[in-house]
Amino acid sequence: MIQWQKSNDVLGTANRGNPAESGLCTLCRADCTGKCETWLSSLIGRKLLYPRDFGIVTAGSSNTVHVGVSYNSLRIQGYNYGAYNRPKGLADSADDCVFPKVSIETEFGSKVKTKSRIPVMTGALGSTFVAAKYWESFAVGASLVGIPIVVGENVVGVDKASVIKNGKISKAPELDRRIDTYLRYHDGYGAIIVQMNVEDTRNGVAEYVIDKYGDKVIIELKWGQGAKDIGGEIQVTSLDYAIFLKKRGYVVDPDPTLPEVQEAFKHGAIRSFARHSRLGYTNLGSPEEVQEDFMKEVNYLRKLGYSRISLKTGSYGMEALAMAIKYATEAKLDLLTIDGSGGGTGMSPWNMMETWGVPSIYLHSKAYEYCSILAKKKKKVVDIAFAGGIAREDHIFKAIALGAPFTKLVCMGRAAMIPGFVGSNIEGALFPERREKVQGHWEKLPKTVTDIGHKADEIFAGYYDVQKKVGAKEMENIPYGAIAMWTLCDKLSAGLQQLMAGARKFSLSGVSREDLFSANKETVEVTGIPFITDVLDDRAKKILKS
């Protein structure tokens, strides 16, 4: 695969580090002063859909040669006539069929439908310190936009202030903060999803959440993610905290209770500890046993009172993918998120992330094939979200089209976190008294920001849109990271609407695999999407011969 370009002169963007397929740097820093495409989109929004310096430039495509198989080796179809899947009330006139009127709302669910204003959800933001530090920005931003956000694994287990006795939680302040922050601005669109791994199940997270929040929360079972094939990790630099986590039942490496490890820590030879979660289903040896155990777990959650249940799976091989799709369908789950390799991480073994698992486009292509097999058997296939290195509006279109009609939205991990970082840095620089609270890293605004403006309402293109939604008085309580997330999502929305209008699809449900073509023959083999010049070639020749 060709490495994504490091700078884009047309947009005026640049990556600080080496860019991944998503266009994000492989190592995204919270203190970054810019300015990759996602970073800059968090400030100027939909303006970044177009070339910079209008009036004194012309711009042309770099016409990148498509080598290898990735989402970047898929291209999007355009059509020169028609207007399909028009929302109710949209006429077929040129005045009505314009891109701002394209509907990008979506919904997912078996019996209870969950609506989302745009087909995006966040990745799981769990026990990493980044998730905790910037949660206010992430959650408020997602809630205002109207998209689902996922509280990841181990939030209760790593919280020193939580109280767990005999597998029953009596106090979980950090989890409460995560849920309450999102619900504060929830208006019926989006959802708060709480994820559970082995430790969360043992600690009674499901029981605690249903007792306190009821139907306001979706519960999610976790099988894995695209960044690694072992349980989640965090790094801690306190010996006391490492011992606390060990007593909480976690795997801590190296073992902080060993005298020789404590001595090494005292002398600085060991400076940190990695906390790991456990693997699931280690006592089972066949798909049939996994299905039986999985169904028992789902039934137990339903008896607790959960009306919405989802599953997150990682980039395992084809057997595990088929199991996830089949079992989620049989259990009538509300959503299955399939995360391919190329996904992001808070902390995963680096070489594991580089070398394990199935890359996103391969996994997602097989997911479509497997869903189709069940659909032909007249099964109501579980609604799907694709994840793994998705960051831009063209990625959203391609992922939904590749998995259509089963894909309802995409899951964005690192891309959705960048606006939280940059917004918090701006707020901390403008208001030093808030810097520690908002986790700002800058003492003053860098030139990449002052080139845009010096105050919030000058810097964020979405500032007054947010103010219109919440009111001028409430605007004082909105973190700048949330405004940045709104601004990024506005750019993604407009870009997606433009791509859909070009494909003559005016509702998201109309996007299909016919709206894609493959840029090389290898991609044809992997995805089943025809080669560029093969698409509609028969119809073209029919016109010529008529």
C-alpha positions as CSV (number, residue, x, y, z in Angstrom):
1,M,0.0,0.0,0.0
2,I,1.3,3.5,-0.8
3,Q,1.7,5.7,2.2
4,W,-0.8,8.5,2.4
5,Q,0.6,11.9,1.3
6,K,2.1,13.8,4.2
7,S,1.0,17.3,3.0
8,N,-1.8,18.6,0.7
9,D,-0.9,21.9,-0.8
10,V,-4.5,22.3,-2.2
11,L,-6.1,22.2,1.2
12,G,-3.1,23.7,3.1
13,T,-2.9,20.7,5.4
14,A,0.1,18.8,6.7
15,N,0.8,15.9,9.0
16,R,3.2,16.3,11.9
17,G,4.2,12.6,11.7
18,N,3.8,9.7,9.2
19,P,0.2,9.5,7.9
20,A,-1.7,6.2,8.0
21,E,-4.3,5.1,5.5
22,S,-6.9,7.2,7.3
23,G,-4.9,10.4,6.7
24,L,-4.2,10.7,10.4
25,C,-0.7,10.5,11.8
26,T,0.1,7.1,13.1
27,L,0.9,8.8,16.5
28,C,-1.7,11.5,17.1
29,R,-0.7,13.9,20.0
30,A,-3.1,15.7,22.2
31,D,-0.8,18.8,22.2
32,C,-0.4,18.9,18.4
33,T,-0.4,22.4,16.9
34,G,-1.7,21.2,13.6
35,K,-2.5,20.8,10.9
36,C,-3.7,17.5,9.4
37,E,-7.1,17.6,7.5
38,T,-9.1,16.4,10.6
39,W,-7.3,18.9,12.9
40,L,-8.0,21.8,10.6
41,S,-11.6,20.7,9.8
42,S,-12.3,21.0,13.6
43,L,-11.8,24.7,13.2
44,I,-12.9,25.8,9.8
45,G,-15.3,23.0,9.1
46,R,-16.8,22.7,5.6
47,K,-14.5,25.3,4.1
48,L,-11.9,22.6,4.0
49,L,-14.0,20.7,1.4
50,Y,-12.6,23.2,-1.1
51,P,-9.1,24.4,-2.3
52,R,-7.6,27.2,-0.4
53,D,-6.9,30.8,-1.6
54,F,-9.9,31.0,-4.0
55,G,-9.5,33.7,-6.6
56,I,-5.7,33.4,-7.0
57,V,-5.3,29.7,-7.6
58,T,-6.4,26.9,-9.8
59,A,-6.2,23.3,-8.4
60,G,-5.9,19.9,-10.0
61,S,-6.1,16.4,-8.8
62,S,-2.8,14.7,-7.8
63,N,-4.2,11.7,-9.7
64,T,-2.6,9.3,-7.3
65,V,-1.8,5.9,-8.7
66,H,-4.0,3.3,-6.9
67,V,-1.7,0.5,-5.8
68,G,-2.7,-2.2,-3.4
69,V,-6.0,-2.8,-1.6
70,S,-7.4,-0.3,0.8
71,Y,-10.4,2.0,1.1
72,N,-8.3,4.5,-1.0
73,S,-8.4,2.0,-3.9
74,L,-12.1,2.3,-4.1
75,R,-13.5,5.2,-6.1
76,I,-17.0,6.8,-5.9
77,Q,-19.4,6.7,-8.9
78,G,-21.1,9.7,-10.2
79,Y,-24.1,9.9,-12.6
80,N,-25.2,12.5,-15.0
81,Y,-29.0,12.0,-14.6
82,G,-31.6,11.0,-12.1
83,A,-32.5,11.7,-8.5
84,Y,-33.2,8.6,-6.5
85,N,-34.4,7.8,-2.9
86,R,-35.7,11.3,-2.5
87,P,-37.0,12.1,1.1
88,K,-40.7,12.7,1.4
89,G,-41.6,16.2,0.1
90,L,-38.5,16.5,-2.1
91,A,-39.6,17.2,-5.7
92,D,-37.5,16.2,-8.8
93,S,-36.8,19.7,-9.9
94,A,-33.3,21.2,-10.1
95,D,-34.2,23.6,-7.3
96,D,-35.1,20.8,-4.9
97,C,-32.4,18.2,-5.8
98,V,-29.5,20.1,-4.4
99,F,-26.9,18.6,-2.0
100,P,-28.0,20.5,1.2
101,K,-31.3,18.6,0.9
102,V,-29.7,15.2,0.9
103,S,-30.8,13.2,4.0
104,I,-28.0,11.6,5.9
105,E,-30.0,10.6,8.9
106,T,-29.8,7.0,9.8
107,E,-31.2,4.5,12.4
108,F,-30.3,1.1,13.7
109,G,-31.9,-1.4,16.0
110,S,-34.0,-4.6,16.1
111,K,-37.2,-3.7,17.9
112,V,-36.2,-0.3,19.3
113,K,-34.8,2.1,16.7
114,T,-32.0,4.4,17.6
115,K,-31.7,7.5,15.4
116,S,-28.5,9.3,14.5
117,R,-28.3,12.7,12.7
118,I,-25.3,11.5,10.7
119,P,-24.1,8.0,10.1
120,V,-21.2,8.2,12.5
121,M,-20.5,6.9,16.0
122,T,-17.5,7.2,18.2
123,G,-15.1,4.4,19.0
124,A,-15.0,3.0,22.5
125,L,-13.5,5.5,24.9
126,G,-12.7,3.5,28.0
127,S,-10.1,3.4,30.8
128,T,-7.4,5.3,29.0
129,F,-6.5,8.6,30.6
130,V,-7.0,10.4,27.3
131,A,-10.7,9.3,27.4
132,A,-11.1,10.4,31.0
133,K,-9.4,13.8,30.5
134,Y,-11.3,14.8,27.4
135,W,-14.6,13.2,28.1
136,E,-16.4,16.5,28.5
137,S,-15.5,17.5,25.0
138,F,-16.2,14.1,23.4
139,A,-19.5,13.5,25.1
140,V,-21.0,17.0,24.9
141,G,-19.9,17.3,21.2
142,A,-21.4,13.9,20.3
143,S,-24.6,14.7,22.2
144,L,-25.1,18.0,20.5
145,V,-24.4,16.6,17.1
146,G,-26.8,13.7,17.8
147,I,-24.5,10.7,17.3
148,P,-23.8,7.6,19.5
149,I,-20.8,7.6,21.8
150,V,-19.3,4.5,23.4
151,V,-18.1,4.3,27.0
152,G,-15.4,1.7,26.7
153,E,-14.3,-1.1,28.9
154,N,-12.9,-1.0,32.5
155,V,-14.1,2.5,33.4
156,V,-15.4,1.2,36.8
157,G,-12.5,-1.1,37.5
158,V,-9.8,1.5,37.2
159,D,-11.7,4.1,39.2
160,K,-10.2,4.4,42.7
161,A,-13.4,6.1,43.9
162,S,-15.7,3.2,42.7
163,V,-16.9,0.8,45.3
164,I,-17.2,-2.9,44.4
165,K,-18.1,-5.6,47.0
166,N,-18.8,-9.2,46.1
167,G,-19.3,-8.4,42.4
168,K,-21.8,-5.6,43.1
169,I,-21.1,-1.9,42.4
170,S,-22.5,0.5,45.0
171,K,-20.6,3.5,43.7
172,A,-19.2,4.4,40.3
173,P,-18.5,8.1,40.0
174,E,-16.5,8.1,36.8
175,L,-19.0,5.9,34.9
176,D,-21.8,8.2,36.2
177,R,-19.9,11.2,35.0
178,R,-19.5,9.7,31.6
179,I,-23.2,8.8,31.2
180,D,-24.6,12.0,32.8
181,T,-22.4,14.3,30.7
182,Y,-23.8,12.8,27.5
183,L,-27.4,12.7,28.6
184,R,-27.3,16.4,29.6
185,Y,-27.8,17.5,26.0
186,H,-29.3,14.4,24.5
187,D,-32.4,15.3,22.4
188,G,-33.5,11.9,21.1
189,Y,-30.7,11.5,18.5
190,G,-27.7,9.4,19.2
191,A,-27.2,7.2,22.3
192,I,-24.8,6.4,25.1
193,I,-23.4,2.9,24.8
194,V,-21.7,1.2,27.7
195,Q,-19.2,-1.6,26.8
196,M,-18.4,-4.6,28.9
197,N,-15.5,-7.0,28.9
198,V,-14.7,-9.9,31.2
199,E,-13.8,-7.7,34.2
200,D,-16.8,-5.4,33.7
201,T,-19.1,-8.5,33.7
202,R,-17.6,-9.8,36.9
203,N,-17.8,-6.4,38.5
204,G,-21.5,-6.1,37.8
205,V,-21.5,-3.1,35.4
206,A,-24.6,-4.3,33.6
207,E,-26.6,-4.6,36.8
208,Y,-25.5,-1.2,38.1
209,V,-26.3,0.6,34.8
210,I,-29.7,-0.8,34.3
211,D,-30.7,-0.1,37.9
212,K,-29.6,3.5,37.7
213,Y,-30.3,4.5,34.0
214,G,-32.7,1.9,32.6
215,D,-33.5,2.3,28.9
216,K,-31.4,5.4,28.5
217,V,-28.3,3.2,27.9
218,I,-27.4,0.6,25.3
219,I,-25.2,-2.2,26.7
220,E,-22.5,-3.6,24.5
221,L,-20.7,-6.9,24.7
222,K,-17.1,-6.8,23.6
223,W,-15.3,-9.6,21.7
224,G,-12.3,-7.5,20.5
225,Q,-11.1,-4.6,18.4
226,G,-8.9,-3.9,15.4
227,A,-5.8,-2.7,17.3
228,K,-5.0,-5.9,19.2
229,D,-6.2,-9.5,19.9
230,I,-5.8,-9.5,23.6
231,G,-7.6,-7.5,26.3
232,G,-7.3,-3.8,26.7
233,E,-4.3,-2.1,28.3
234,I,-3.4,1.1,30.1
235,Q,-0.1,2.2,31.4
236,V,0.4,3.5,35.0
237,T,3.4,5.1,36.5
238,S,2.4,4.8,40.2
239,L,3.4,1.7,42.2
240,D,0.5,2.2,44.6
241,Y,-2.0,2.5,41.7
242,A,-0.5,-0.6,40.0
243,I,-1.0,-2.6,43.3
244,F,-4.5,-1.3,43.5
245,L,-5.3,-2.5,40.0
246,K,-3.7,-5.9,40.8
247,K,-6.0,-6.2,43.8
248,R,-9.0,-5.2,41.7
249,G,-8.3,-8.4,39.7
250,Y,-6.4,-7.1,36.7
251,V,-3.3,-8.6,35.1
252,V,-0.5,-6.1,35.8
253,D,2.8,-6.5,34.0
254,P,5.3,-6.6,35.6
255,D,3.7,-7.8,38.8
256,P,3.9,-4.9,41.2
257,T,3.5,-7.1,44.3
258,L,6.8,-8.9,43.7
259,P,9.7,-7.5,46.0
260,E,12.2,-7.6,43.1
261,V,9.9,-5.5,40.9
262,Q,9.3,-3.0,43.7
263,E,13.0,-2.7,44.2
264,A,13.6,-2.1,40.5
265,F,10.8,0.5,40.5
266,K,12.5,2.2,43.5
267,H,15.7,2.5,41.6
268,G,14.1,3.6,38.3
269,A,14.9,0.5,36.3
270,I,11.1,0.0,36.0
271,R,9.2,3.2,35.6
272,S,5.7,2.0,34.5
273,F,3.3,-0.9,34.6
274,A,0.9,-2.2,32.0
275,R,-2.6,-3.2,33.1
276,H,-4.2,-5.8,30.9
277,S,-7.7,-7.3,30.7
278,R,-8.5,-10.9,30.3
279,L,-9.4,-12.9,27.2
280,G,-13.0,-14.1,26.9
281,Y,-14.3,-17.6,26.3
282,T,-11.1,-19.2,27.3
283,N,-13.0,-22.2,28.8
284,L,-14.7,-22.9,25.5
285,G,-13.4,-24.9,22.5
286,S,-16.0,-24.7,19.7
287,P,-18.2,-22.2,17.9
288,E,-21.3,-24.1,19.2
289,E,-20.1,-23.6,22.8
290,V,-19.5,-19.9,22.2
291,Q,-23.0,-19.5,20.7
292,E,-24.6,-21.2,23.7
293,D,-22.7,-19.1,26.1
294,F,-23.3,-15.9,24.1
295,M,-27.1,-16.5,23.9
296,K,-27.2,-17.1,27.7
297,E,-25.4,-13.8,28.2
298,V,-27.8,-11.9,25.9
299,N,-30.8,-13.5,27.5
300,Y,-29.5,-12.5,31.0
301,L,-29.1,-8.9,29.9
302,R,-32.7,-8.9,28.5
303,K,-34.0,-10.3,31.8
304,L,-32.2,-7.4,33.6
305,G,-34.3,-5.0,31.5
306,Y,-32.0,-4.0,28.5
307,S,-34.1,-3.4,25.4
308,R,-31.0,-2.5,23.3
309,I,-27.9,-4.7,23.1
310,S,-24.9,-4.4,20.8
311,L,-21.7,-6.4,20.1
312,K,-18.2,-5.1,19.2
313,T,-15.9,-7.6,17.4
314,G,-12.3,-7.2,16.2
315,S,-10.3,-8.2,13.1
316,Y,-10.2,-11.9,13.8
317,G,-10.4,-14.4,10.9
318,M,-13.3,-15.4,8.9
319,E,-14.7,-18.0,11.3
320,A,-15.0,-15.4,14.1
321,L,-16.6,-12.9,11.7
322,A,-19.2,-15.4,10.6
323,M,-19.9,-16.2,14.3
324,A,-20.3,-12.6,15.2
325,I,-22.8,-11.9,12.3
326,K,-24.7,-15.1,12.8
327,Y,-25.0,-15.0,16.6
328,A,-25.8,-11.3,16.6
329,T,-28.5,-11.9,14.0
330,E,-30.0,-14.9,15.9
331,A,-30.0,-13.0,19.2
332,K,-31.7,-10.0,17.5
333,L,-29.1,-7.6,18.6
334,D,-29.4,-3.9,17.7
335,L,-25.9,-3.3,16.3
336,L,-22.8,-5.2,15.4
337,T,-19.6,-3.1,15.1
338,I,-16.9,-4.8,13.0
339,D,-13.4,-3.2,13.6
340,G,-10.7,-4.0,11.1
341,S,-7.0,-3.8,11.5
342,G,-5.9,-0.3,10.9
343,G,-8.0,0.8,13.8
344,G,-6.6,3.0,16.5
345,T,-5.5,2.5,20.1
346,G,-4.9,4.2,23.4
347,M,-2.3,1.7,24.3
348,S,-1.7,-1.6,22.4
349,P,1.4,-3.6,21.7
350,W,2.7,-1.7,18.7
351,N,4.1,-4.6,16.6
352,M,0.9,-6.6,17.4
353,M,-1.1,-3.7,16.0
354,E,1.1,-3.6,12.9
355,T,1.1,-7.3,12.1
356,W,-2.1,-9.0,13.5
357,G,-5.5,-9.4,12.1
358,V,-7.5,-8.7,9.0
359,P,-7.2,-5.2,7.4
360,S,-10.5,-3.3,7.3
361,I,-11.4,-3.5,3.6
362,Y,-10.8,-7.3,3.5
363,L,-12.9,-7.8,6.7
364,H,-15.7,-5.5,5.6
365,S,-15.9,-7.1,2.2
366,K,-16.3,-10.5,3.7
367,A,-18.8,-9.1,6.2
368,Y,-21.0,-8.1,3.3
369,E,-20.7,-11.5,1.7
370,Y,-21.6,-13.3,5.0
371,C,-24.6,-10.9,5.6
372,S,-25.8,-11.6,2.1
373,I,-25.8,-15.4,2.8
374,L,-28.0,-14.9,5.8
375,A,-30.3,-12.5,3.9
376,K,-30.8,-15.1,1.2
377,K,-32.1,-17.4,4.0
378,K,-34.7,-14.7,4.8
379,K,-32.9,-13.7,8.0
380,K,-33.3,-10.2,9.4
381,V,-29.6,-9.5,9.4
382,V,-28.3,-7.4,12.4
383,D,-27.5,-3.8,11.6
384,I,-23.8,-3.2,11.0
385,A,-21.3,-0.5,11.8
386,F,-17.8,-0.6,10.1
387,A,-14.7,0.6,11.9
388,G,-11.0,0.7,11.4
389,G,-9.1,3.7,10.0
390,I,-12.2,5.7,9.0
391,A,-11.7,9.5,9.2
392,R,-13.1,11.4,6.2
393,E,-16.4,11.9,4.4
394,D,-15.3,9.7,1.4
395,H,-14.5,6.9,3.9
396,I,-18.0,7.2,5.3
397,F,-19.6,6.9,1.9
398,K,-17.4,4.0,0.8
399,A,-17.8,2.0,4.0
400,I,-21.6,2.4,3.9
401,A,-21.7,1.6,0.2
402,L,-19.4,-1.4,0.5
403,G,-21.6,-3.0,3.2
404,A,-25.0,-1.8,1.9
405,P,-27.8,-2.5,2.7
406,F,-26.5,-3.9,6.0
407,T,-24.3,-1.0,7.1
408,K,-26.1,1.8,8.9
409,L,-23.2,3.9,10.2
410,V,-19.4,4.0,10.6
411,C,-17.4,4.0,13.8
412,M,-14.7,6.6,14.1
413,G,-12.1,6.3,16.8
414,R,-9.1,8.6,16.7
415,A,-10.6,11.0,14.2
416,A,-13.5,11.8,16.5
417,M,-11.0,12.6,19.3
418,I,-8.9,15.2,17.5
419,P,-11.5,18.0,17.9
420,G,-11.5,17.3,21.6
421,F,-7.8,17.8,21.7
422,V,-7.6,21.0,19.6
423,G,-10.6,22.6,21.2
424,S,-9.3,22.0,24.7
425,N,-5.9,23.4,23.8
426,I,-7.5,26.6,22.4
427,E,-9.7,27.0,25.4
428,G,-6.7,26.6,27.7
429,A,-4.7,29.1,25.8
430,L,-7.5,31.7,25.8
431,F,-8.4,31.2,29.4
432,P,-5.3,30.1,31.5
433,E,-7.5,29.7,34.6
434,R,-9.3,26.9,32.8
435,R,-6.2,25.2,31.3
436,E,-5.8,22.5,33.9
437,K,-9.5,21.6,34.0
438,V,-9.8,21.3,30.2
439,Q,-6.4,19.6,29.8
440,G,-5.0,22.3,27.6
441,H,-1.4,22.0,26.5
442,W,-0.8,25.4,25.0
443,E,0.2,28.6,26.8
444,K,-0.7,30.7,23.7
445,L,-2.4,30.1,20.4
446,P,0.0,28.9,17.7
447,K,0.1,30.5,14.3
448,T,-1.9,27.7,12.8
449,V,-4.8,29.0,14.9
450,T,-4.2,32.8,14.9
451,D,-4.1,32.6,11.1
452,I,-7.9,31.8,11.5
453,G,-8.8,34.0,14.4
454,H,-8.1,35.1,18.0
455,K,-11.4,34.4,19.8
456,A,-13.7,31.4,19.8
457,D,-16.3,32.9,17.6
458,E,-13.7,33.7,15.0
459,I,-11.8,30.4,15.2
460,F,-14.7,27.9,15.1
461,A,-16.9,27.9,12.0
462,G,-19.6,26.1,14.0
463,Y,-19.6,28.4,17.0
464,Y,-22.9,30.2,16.2
465,D,-24.6,27.0,15.1
466,V,-23.9,25.5,18.5
467,Q,-25.1,28.8,20.2
468,K,-28.3,28.6,18.2
469,K,-28.9,25.1,19.5
470,V,-28.1,25.7,23.2
471,G,-28.7,29.4,23.6
472,A,-26.3,32.2,24.4
473,K,-26.4,31.7,28.1
474,E,-25.8,27.9,28.0
475,M,-23.0,28.5,25.5
476,E,-20.8,29.5,28.5
477,N,-21.0,25.8,29.7
478,I,-20.1,24.2,26.3
479,P,-16.4,23.1,26.1
480,Y,-14.5,24.3,23.1
481,G,-13.6,20.7,22.3
482,A,-17.4,20.1,21.8
483,I,-17.6,23.1,19.5
484,A,-14.7,21.7,17.5
485,M,-16.4,18.3,17.3
486,W,-19.6,20.0,16.0
487,T,-17.5,21.8,13.4
488,L,-15.8,18.7,12.2
489,C,-19.1,16.8,12.0
490,D,-20.5,19.6,9.9
491,K,-17.7,19.3,7.4
492,L,-18.2,15.5,7.3
493,S,-21.9,16.0,6.8
494,A,-21.6,18.5,4.0
495,G,-19.0,16.4,2.3
496,L,-21.1,13.3,2.5
497,Q,-24.1,15.1,1.2
498,Q,-22.1,16.3,-1.8
499,L,-20.8,12.8,-2.6
500,M,-24.4,11.4,-2.3
501,A,-25.8,14.1,-4.5
502,G,-23.2,13.3,-7.1
503,A,-24.2,9.7,-7.0
504,R,-27.9,10.9,-7.3
505,K,-28.8,9.3,-4.0
506,F,-30.8,11.7,-1.8
507,S,-31.3,9.4,1.2
508,L,-28.7,7.3,3.0
509,S,-30.7,4.1,2.5
510,G,-30.2,4.5,-1.2
511,V,-26.4,4.3,-1.2
512,S,-25.4,0.9,-2.6
513,R,-22.4,-1.0,-3.9
514,E,-23.3,0.2,-7.4
515,D,-22.0,3.6,-6.3
516,L,-18.4,2.3,-6.1
517,F,-15.9,1.0,-8.5
518,S,-12.4,-0.5,-7.9
519,A,-9.3,1.3,-9.1
520,N,-7.3,-1.9,-9.6
521,K,-8.0,-5.5,-10.4
522,E,-6.7,-6.7,-7.0
523,T,-9.4,-4.6,-5.3
524,V,-12.0,-6.2,-7.6
525,E,-10.9,-9.6,-6.3
526,V,-11.1,-8.7,-2.7
527,T,-14.3,-6.6,-2.6
528,G,-16.4,-7.9,-5.5
529,I,-16.7,-4.3,-6.7
530,P,-16.2,-4.1,-10.5
531,F,-13.2,-2.4,-12.1
532,I,-13.7,1.3,-13.2
533,T,-14.0,0.7,-16.9
534,D,-16.2,-2.4,-16.5
535,V,-18.9,-0.6,-14.6
536,L,-21.9,0.2,-16.9
537,D,-19.8,-0.8,-19.9
538,D,-22.6,-2.9,-21.3
539,R,-25.1,0.0,-21.1
540,A,-22.5,2.3,-22.7
541,K,-22.1,-0.1,-25.7
542,K,-25.9,-0.5,-26.0
543,I,-26.1,3.3,-26.4
544,L,-23.4,3.3,-29.1
545,K,-25.0,0.4,-31.0
546,S,-28.6,1.7,-30.9
